[in-house]
């Protein structure tokens, strides 16, 4: 494939970043009820069509698009001044994002089935325990995705081929989404917090800034 073809694919991946984070922000807007305090409300929520749509697009499709975008951002920065940081950051972030596909797929397809079974009178379905390995994969994915995102933000800041403040906004968005959103939500309400959507919007804004700037200067970075 020639340089122009590679450039098009990388730019497509960069534009996948804002799309991925916008659908993620939308998917996290409505927190689900506490399944221990009001199991019936939780079951109705997770078995609804809106839940299925938001998780299919926000969780599953959003994670896949984010994975594509992380690879593209790492490749775009590979020949920049921050290439030695960008490539390990890309690998870390991609591995974490791939691991997060596990809970994304389960929440999209398995959780609605659990909710429907409960509403049909099979209350013992709530005693279903997923293996500890799934929790381990989720926590490891969360950690790696967070570290990779922050390091990619630093790589953008140092690159001199992308706006420095887009990198700063990206890193801040990662902290808000992963730490103040996902982790804090799990530790307090057990569901998504508004900070999760706010962080996703910040990441979408940074991703759009990066993609727009890269589109205007391509294919210059690939000729270095």
Beta strands, then each sheet from edge to edge (+ up, - down):
end
